Amino acid sequence: MHNPFPPTSQALDEPNGLLAVGGDLEPSTLLCAYAQGIFPWFDSDQEILWWSPDPRLTLRSDEVHISRSLKKAIRKCGWRLQYDAAFADVVSRCAHSNRNQPEAGTWITPDMHAAYCALHDLGVAHSVEVYEADTLIGGLYGILLGNMFFGESMFSLQSNASKMAVVALCKLCRDHGIKVIDCQLHNEHLVSLGAQTVPRQDFENHLRDAIKPSMKDIFANPLCLISDDPLRLEKRLGTPLAVTVAKLL
C-alpha cells in the first residue's frame, strides 16, 4: 500500500488543517491516517474529509488539571469505571450528544460508527466508561497506537461524567508510559482540564517516537499496527485499571 495521503505540510490554513477529500474508512486507511496524525471529520452530507490542524490540541497525561470542585465531585459521587465494556454504546452516545454540549459528537455518522467499531474489534480502539450503579452516564473513546492515545469523542449524561472519564484516561496513560493524548482541535471543555495547543511539527515528532513501526512498514502494511490477538484495554496494558472514580485521586 502506498501512502494515500499528501504530506501534512500541504494542509490548508483555512479551514485549518483540511488535507484531503474522499477515500474510505477501512481499517487500513484509518490506521495509516492516525499513524501520520491525520483524522477524519465530516458531516453526513459531505464526502470524507481528512484533517491535520496546526496547531494541535494535546493533553499531557501528567498535567491534567483537576479543579477543586471536580475533586470534590470525584470524592462524593461513588461512580464506577469500566473499560471496553460498552464500546459501541459509548460511540452511539457520543453521536447523539446534545448539540449544545461542549463534547457533542454529531459528526459521528453511521459509517464512522461502524468504522470505529471495526477498529475496536481489531483491538486498537478503546473506551473509558463511567457508571452510576449499572447505568452508563459518561465516557469517551479513541485509538491507542503504540504510546499515543488519539481521543475521538466523549459524552456526559450527568455533570462531570465526561471530565471524570478524561481524568481516568490520563491516569491509565500516565501509569503506562503514554505521555500525550491527542485532542485534535481546540475545545474549551478540554482546555479546562489542561489541554494545550502545540505546533503540528512538534506533535508529529512525538508521534514518530511513540509508534514503533517505521512509516515505510506502515505504508506497506498498516495492519502491522494491530496485535495478532486483539485485547481489551486492561489486558492490552497488562495491569489492573482503576475501577472506581474515587481511585483517581
LUMKEVEX-150372 format. One record per residue: residue number from 1; x, y, z of N, C-alpha, C in turn. Coordinates in pm, whole numbers. Layout:
N
NODE   num      n.x      n.y      n.z     ca.x     ca.y     ca.z      c.x      c.y      c.z
NODE   NUM        X        Y        Z        X        Y        Z        X        Y        Z
...
END
This chain:
249
NODE   num      n.x      n.y      n.z     ca.x     ca.y     ca.z      c.x      c.y      c.z
NODE     1       85     -120        0        0        0        0       88      124        0
NODE     2       62      219      -90      133      345      -88       62      438       11
NODE     3      125      548       45       62      646      133      -53      713       58
NODE     4     -177      695      104     -290      754       32     -309      903       59
NODE     5     -227      960      147     -244     1099      187     -128     1187      140
NODE     6     -157     1313      109      -48     1406       78       28     1442      204
NODE     7      145     1502      195      218     1545      315      133     1641      399
NODE     8      141     1628      530       59     1713      616       96     1860      603
NODE     9      216     1888      554      257     2027      532      170     2095      426
NODE    10       96     2015      349        9     2070      245     -132     2100      296
NODE    11     -158     2075      424     -290     2104      480     -320     2253      471
NODE    12     -444     2286      449     -485     2425      432     -475     2503      563
NODE    13     -452     2633      549     -459     2723      665     -604     2757      697
NODE    14     -689     2757      594     -830     2788      613     -914     2706      516
NODE    15    -1000     2616      564    -1014     2582      706     -889     2512      758
NODE    16     -856     2543      881     -730     2499      939     -719     2347      942
NODE    17     -622     2296      865     -590     2155      873     -652     2066      769
NODE    18     -741     2118      686     -801     2032      584     -694     1984      487
NODE    19     -681     1853      476     -571     1794      399     -616     1720      275
NODE    20     -727     1647      283     -769     1563      171     -919     1540      176
NODE    21     -973     1500       61    -1116     1474       49    -1133     1339      -21
NODE    22    -1226     1257       32    -1257     1130      -32    -1192     1012       38
NODE    23    -1181      902      -35    -1123      782       23    -1228      696       93
NODE    24    -1184      619      191    -1273      528      261    -1236      522      408
NODE    25    -1315      447      483    -1293      433      627    -1254      290      663
NODE    26    -1189      223      571    -1140       88      600    -1033       93      710
NODE    27    -1019      -13      789     -919      -12      897     -779       25      848
NODE    28     -737      -27      733     -602        3      685     -586      152      655
NODE    29     -690      214      600     -684      358      571     -678      439      699
NODE    30     -763      404      795     -765      477      923     -634      461      998
NODE    31     -579      342     1001     -453      320     1071     -340      398     1005
NODE    32     -337      399      873     -237      476      801     -252      625      832
NODE    33     -375      671      842     -400      812      873     -354      847     1013
NODE    34     -399      772     1112     -365      806     1251     -215      799     1275
NODE    35     -147      706     1211       -2      695     1229       70      820     1182
NODE    36        3      899     1096       61     1025     1048       -2     1148     1115
NODE    37      -90     1124     1213     -156     1235     1280     -271     1294     1200
NODE    38     -329     1217     1112     -440     1260     1028     -568     1192     1077
NODE    39     -678     1266     1080     -803     1206     1127     -920     1250     1039
NODE    40    -1026     1166     1030    -1144     1202      952    -1243     1282     1037
NODE    41    -1308     1378      974    -1409     1460     1044    -1495     1526      937
NODE    42    -1621     1488      932    -1709     1538      826    -1854     1516      867
NODE    43    -1943     1590      805    -2086     1574      829    -2145     1471      733
NODE    44    -2265     1427      763    -2326     1319      686    -2353     1356      541
NODE    45    -2364     1485      511    -2389     1528      374    -2262     1566      298
NODE    46    -2145     1532      356    -2018     1565      293    -1943     1438      255
NODE    47    -1848     1454      163    -1751     1347      142    -1662     1336      266
NODE    48    -1585     1228      274    -1493     1213      386    -1387     1322      379
NODE    49    -1371     1394      488    -1270     1499      497    -1162     1455      595
NODE    50    -1036     1477      559     -922     1436      641     -846     1560      687
NODE    51     -805     1562      814     -753     1682      877     -619     1658      946
NODE    52     -538     1763      945     -414     1768     1021     -392     1913     1063
NODE    53     -459     1958     1169     -455     2101     1205     -321     2145     1263
NODE    54     -297     2273     1249     -176     2335     1306     -216     2471     1362
NODE    55     -211     2488     1496     -156     2397     1595     -252     2282     1628
NODE    56     -204     2192     1712     -277     2072     1751     -305     2077     1901
NODE    57     -427     2042     1941     -460     2039     2083     -419     1905     2142
NODE    58     -339     1907     2247     -295     1785     2314     -306     1802     2464
NODE    59     -311     1691     2533     -315     1690     2680     -207     1594     2729
NODE    60     -114     1646     2805      -12     1560     2865      -75     1486     2983
NODE    61      -55     1357     2987     -125     1276     3088      -85     1310     3230
NODE    62       35     1367     3249       80     1402     3384       49     1548     3418
NODE    63      -24     1617     3331      -54     1757     3356     -204     1786     3354
NODE    64     -287     1682     3370     -431     1704     3372     -466     1792     3492
NODE    65     -552     1890     3468     -592     1983     3574     -724     1936     3635
NODE    66     -721     1905     3764     -842     1865     3836     -877     1977     3932
NODE    67     -981     2051     3900    -1020     2166     3982    -1067     2120     4119
NODE    68    -1075     2215     4211    -1120     2183     4346    -1262     2125     4344
NODE    69    -1349     2184     4261    -1487     2135     4255    -1494     1995     4193
NODE    70    -1407     1967     4094    -1407     1834     4035    -1353     1731     4133
NODE    71    -1250     1767     4209    -1200     1677     4313    -1311     1643     4413
NODE    72    -1386     1743     4451    -1496     1721     4546    -1600     1626     4487
NODE    73    -1633     1646     4361    -1730     1559     4294    -1677     1416     4283
NODE    74    -1549     1401     4253    -1488     1268     4241    -1497     1194     4375
NODE    75    -1472     1264     4483    -1474     1201     4616    -1615     1158     4657
NODE    76    -1715     1234     4613    -1850     1213     4666    -1941     1127     4578
NODE    77    -1909     1113     4448    -2009     1058     4357    -2033      908     4371
NODE    78    -1929      830     4404    -1946      686     4416    -1962      613     4284
NODE    79    -1922      676     4174    -1939      615     4042    -1829      512     4014
NODE    80    -1859      422     3918    -1767      315     3880    -1705      344     3744
NODE    81    -1592      279     3719    -1525      286     3589    -1517      149     3526
NODE    82    -1536      144     3395    -1508       23     3319    -1440       65     3188
NODE    83    -1380      -34     3123    -1302       -9     3002    -1340     -112     2896
NODE    84    -1384      -64     2782    -1420     -152     2670    -1539     -244     2701
NODE    85    -1616     -213     2803    -1732     -297     2835    -1851     -263     2746
NODE    86    -1856     -140     2694    -1971      -97     2615    -1924       -1     2505
NODE    87    -1824      -43     2428    -1764       47     2329    -1868      102     2232
NODE    88    -1946       16     2170    -2043       62     2070    -2144      157     2132
NODE    89    -2185      132     2256    -2279      221     2324    -2217      358     2346
NODE    90    -2089      361     2382    -2021      489     2404    -2019      569     2274
NODE    91    -1983      506     2163    -1981      576     2034    -2120      628     2000
NODE    92    -2223      546     2024    -2360      589     1995    -2400      707     2081
NODE    93    -2365      703     2210    -2398      816     2299    -2326      942     2255
NODE    94    -2202      928     2213    -2129     1044     2163    -2196     1101     2038
NODE    95    -2244     1012     1951    -2307     1055     1827    -2437     1129     1851
NODE    96    -2504     1097     1961    -2634     1158     1988    -2628     1260     2100
NODE    97    -2509     1307     2132    -2495     1410     2234    -2572     1535     2192
NODE    98    -2621     1605     2291    -2689     1732     2265    -2593     1827     2195
NODE    99    -2637     1892     2090    -2551     1982     2014    -2497     2097     2100
NODE   100    -2566     2127     2212    -2521     2237     2298    -2413     2194     2396
NODE   101    -2388     2063     2404    -2283     2017     2494    -2148     2040     2429
NODE   102    -2044     2074     2511    -1912     2101     2453    -1849     1980     2391
NODE   103    -1892     1860     2432    -1831     1738     2378    -1918     1673     2271
NODE   104    -2015     1747     2218    -2108     1689     2122    -2036     1625     2005
NODE   105    -2084     1507     1961    -2019     1433     1854    -2111     1410     1737
NODE   106    -2183     1512     1693    -2284     1495     1589    -2222     1460     1453
NODE   107    -2091     1468     1440    -2024     1430     1316    -2007     1279     1304
NODE   108    -2047     1203     1406    -2027     1058     1404    -2141      995     1325
NODE   109    -2118      976     1197    -2218      918     1107    -2226      767     1130
NODE   110    -2329      700     1076    -2335      553     1086    -2209      486     1031
NODE   111    -2155      539      921    -2033      481      865    -1914      498      960
NODE   112    -1906      615     1024    -1799      637     1122    -1816      543     1241
NODE   113    -1939      527     1286    -1967      435     1398    -1917      295     1363
NODE   114    -1954      248     1245    -1913      113     1203    -1761      103     1191
NODE   115    -1697      209     1142    -1552      207     1122    -1478      195     1254
NODE   116    -1522      269     1356    -1452      264     1484    -1485      136     1560
NODE   117    -1604       82     1540    -1633      -49     1598    -1545     -157     1536
NODE   118    -1516     -144     1407    -1424     -238     1342    -1285     -227     1401
NODE   119    -1240     -105     1429    -1110      -86     1493    -1110     -141     1635
NODE   120    -1223     -129     1702    -1235     -188     1836    -1221     -340     1829
NODE   121    -1286     -400     1730    -1276     -545     1714    -1132     -588     1685
NODE   122    -1053     -498     1626     -912     -527     1597     -821     -497     1717
NODE   123     -878     -441     1823     -800     -419     1945     -724     -289     1950
NODE   124     -760     -189     1866     -688      -61     1871     -777       56     1912
NODE   125     -908       39     1909    -1000      143     1956    -1056      101     2091
NODE   126    -1059      195     2185    -1096      161     2322    -1187      269     2381
NODE   127    -1259      228     2485    -1348      321     2554    -1322      321     2703
NODE   128    -1343      437     2763    -1343      454     2909    -1485      492     2947
NODE   129    -1544      420     3042    -1686      435     3073    -1707      469     3220
NODE   130    -1802      555     3245    -1838      594     3382    -1981      547     3408
NODE   131    -2001      478     3520    -2131      421     3554    -2179      470     3690
NODE   132    -2308      496     3698    -2376      513     3827    -2456      386     3847
NODE   133    -2416      304     3946    -2468      168     3960    -2443       96     3826
NODE   134    -2548       53     3757    -2529      -18     3630    -2564       67     3508
NODE   135    -2580      197     3529    -2620      286     3420    -2500      362     3366
NODE   136    -2479      354     3236    -2371      427     3169    -2409      575     3164
NODE   137    -2328      661     3229    -2362      803     3237    -2257      894     3173
NODE   138    -2147      838     3128    -2044      918     3065    -1934      830     3011
NODE   139    -1854      888     2923    -1743      810     2870    -1676      878     2752
NODE   140    -1577      810     2701    -1502      858     2585    -1448      738     2509
NODE   141    -1405      764     2387    -1339      658     2310    -1231      718     2224
NODE   142    -1139      633     2181    -1030      678     2096     -946      562     2049
NODE   143     -833      596     1990     -743      498     1928     -612      496     2006
NODE   144     -563      377     2037     -432      362     2101     -338      293     2004
NODE   145     -236      369     1960     -129      314     1874        3      338     1945
NODE   146       73      230     1977      199      245     2049      177      319     2179
NODE   147      251      428     2197      237      510     2318      168      643     2289
NODE   148       70      640     2200       -9      759     2171     -157      722     2175
NODE   149     -233      799     2252     -379      782     2253     -441      899     2178
NODE   150     -523      866     2078     -592      967     1998     -737      975     2046
NODE   151     -770     1079     2122     -905     1093     2169     -998     1132     2055
NODE   152    -1117     1072     2052    -1212     1098     1944    -1334     1177     1991
NODE   153    -1404     1130     2091    -1524     1199     2136    -1559     1152     2277
NODE   154    -1647     1229     2342    -1691     1195     2477    -1833     1244     2498
NODE   155    -1896     1195     2605    -2033     1237     2634    -2056     1236     2784
NODE   156    -2157     1310     2825    -2200     1313     2965    -2351     1309     2972
NODE   157    -2405     1224     3058    -2546     1229     3091    -2567     1291     3229
NODE   158    -2457     1303     3305    -2461     1373     3433    -2340     1465     3441
NODE   159    -2354     1572     3516    -2248     1671     3527    -2117     1608     3569
NODE   160    -2011     1641     3499    -1873     1600     3528    -1840     1457     3486
NODE   161    -1935     1382     3433    -1906     1241     3400    -1800     1230     3291
NODE   162    -1806     1315     3187    -1704     1306     3082    -1569     1354     3133
NODE   163    -1570     1455     3222    -1443     1500     3280    -1377     1389     3359
NODE   164    -1458     1312     3431    -1402     1201     3509    -1347     1092     3417
NODE   165    -1410     1074     3301    -1357      978     3203    -1221     1025     3152
NODE   166    -1207     1156     3130    -1077     1210     3085     -972     1193     3194
NODE   167    -1008     1219     3319     -913     1201     3429     -872     1054     3439
NODE   168     -967      963     3421     -935      820     3424     -841      783     3309
NODE   169     -866      840     3190     -778      816     3077     -637      866     3106
NODE   170     -628      985     3164     -495     1041     3196     -422      952     3296
NODE   171     -494      900     3394     -428      814     3493     -375      686     3429
NODE   172     -457      622     3346     -409      496     3286     -295      524     3188
NODE   173     -302      638     3117     -192      672     3027      -65      701     3105
NODE   174      -77      779     3210       39      813     3293      102      688     3354
NODE   175       19      597     3400       68      475     3465      135      379     3367
NODE   176      112      399     3237      164      304     3137      253      372     3033
NODE   177      309      486     3068      410      549     2983      357      618     2860
NODE   178      227      646     2857      167      718     2744      160      864     2784
NODE   179      250      945     2730      268     1081     2779      170     1181     2720
NODE   180      128     1158     2597       48     1258     2526      -83     1198     2476
NODE   181     -192     1272     2497     -324     1238     2445     -359     1341     2339
NODE   182     -386     1295     2220     -424     1385     2112     -570     1427     2129
NODE   183     -593     1558     2133     -729     1611     2145     -775     1679     2017
NODE   184     -691     1678     1916     -722     1723     1781     -742     1874     1772
NODE   185     -863     1923     1798     -899     2062     1776     -929     2134     1907
NODE   186     -915     2267     1906     -939     2345     2026    -1080     2321     2080
NODE   187    -1088     2298     2210    -1213     2267     2277    -1202     2319     2420
NODE   188    -1287     2415     2457    -1276     2477     2590    -1295     2375     2701
NODE   189    -1378     2276     2679    -1401     2170     2778    -1270     2100     2812
NODE   190    -1190     2071     2710    -1062     2003     2731     -954     2100     2780
NODE   191     -959     2223     2732     -864     2323     2782     -880     2341     2932
NODE   192    -1003     2335     2983    -1026     2348     3127     -962     2234     3206
NODE   193     -933     2123     3136     -868     2008     3201     -717     2008     3178
NODE   194     -667     2112     3114     -522     2124     3098     -469     2105     2959
NODE   195     -556     2081     2860     -509     2063     2722     -449     2192     2669
NODE   196     -346     2180     2587     -278     2296     2529     -248     2269     2382
NODE   197     -236     2378     2306     -200     2363     2165      -49     2356     2150
NODE   198       -6     2275     2053      136     2263     2019      148     2272     1867
NODE   199      264     2317     1816      282     2317     1671      268     2177     1612
NODE   200      214     2170     1492      194     2039     1429      325     1962     1420
NODE   201      436     2029     1388      562     1958     1375      605     1895     1506
NODE   202      584     1964     1617      617     1907     1748      531     1784     1777
NODE   203      403     1794     1743      313     1680     1761      359     1561     1677
NODE   204      393     1585     1552      434     1477     1464      567     1416     1508
NODE   205      657     1498     1562      784     1445     1613      758     1349     1729
NODE   206      668     1388     1819      636     1299     1931      568     1172     1879
NODE   207      482     1187     1781      411     1072     1726      507      969     1670
NODE   208      610     1015     1598      705      920     1542      781      845     1651
NODE   209      805      909     1764      872      842     1875      778      746     1947
NODE   210      648      773     1940      550      696     2018      507      567     1948
NODE   211      524      561     1815      481      444     1739      604      371     1686
NODE   212      614      242     1718      737      169     1688      760      138     1540
NODE   213      663       83     1467      693       52     1326      731      177     1247
NODE   214      820      160     1152      856      272     1066      740      305      973
NODE   215      737      428      921      633      463      826      643      378      701
NODE   216      763      339      662      779      251      546      704      120      568
NODE   217      719       63      689      649      -62      720      498      -40      729
NODE   218      457       74      785      315      103      798      251      121      660
NODE   219      319      193      571      265      209      436      254       74      365
NODE   220      350      -13      387      348     -145      323      234     -230      377
NODE   221      206     -216      508      101     -296      571       52     -225      698
NODE   222      -50     -138      687      -98      -67      804     -145     -159      917
NODE   223     -184     -282      882     -231     -374      986     -117     -425     1074
NODE   224        8     -385     1042      118     -419     1132      102     -349     1267
NODE   225       13     -250     1274       -9     -176     1397     -103     -247     1493
NODE   226     -163     -357     1450     -255     -430     1537     -191     -559     1584
NODE   227     -242     -609     1696     -192     -733     1754     -258     -852     1686
NODE   228     -188     -965     1687     -247    -1088     1634     -363    -1135     1722
NODE   229     -363    -1090     1847     -465    -1131     1944     -530    -1005     2002
NODE   230     -637     -953     1938     -699     -829     1986     -741     -840     2132
NODE   231     -704     -740     2211     -729     -742     2353     -807     -619     2397
NODE   232     -887     -636     2503     -948     -521     2566     -838     -442     2637
NODE   233     -869     -317     2670     -768     -222     2715     -690     -272     2836
NODE   234     -758     -323     2936     -689     -366     3058     -590     -478     3030
NODE   235     -628     -575     2950     -537     -684     2916     -425     -635     2825
NODE   236     -456     -541     2738     -353     -488     2650     -245     -416     2729
NODE   237     -284     -342     2833     -187     -270     2913     -120     -361     3017
NODE   238     -186     -470     3051     -121     -571     3134     -132     -554     3284
NODE   239     -202     -451     3331     -219     -431     3475     -361     -386     3502
NODE   240     -411     -410     3625     -546     -365     3659     -558     -213     3651
NODE   241     -674     -166     3608     -702      -24     3599     -800       17     3709
NODE   242     -806      146     3737     -894      196     3842    -1039      156     3813
NODE   243    -1108      105     3914    -1245       58     3894    -1349      149     3959
NODE   244    -1306      244     4039    -1395      344     4094    -1338      482     4068
NODE   245    -1427      579     4053    -1383      716     4028    -1298      766     4144
NODE   246    -1334      726     4265    -1259      772     4384    -1112      735     4379
NODE   247    -1077      628     4307     -938      584     4297     -854      674     4205
NODE   248     -917      771     4142     -844      859     4051     -763      964     4126
NODE   249     -794      989     4251     -722     1091     4327     -611     1031     4410
END
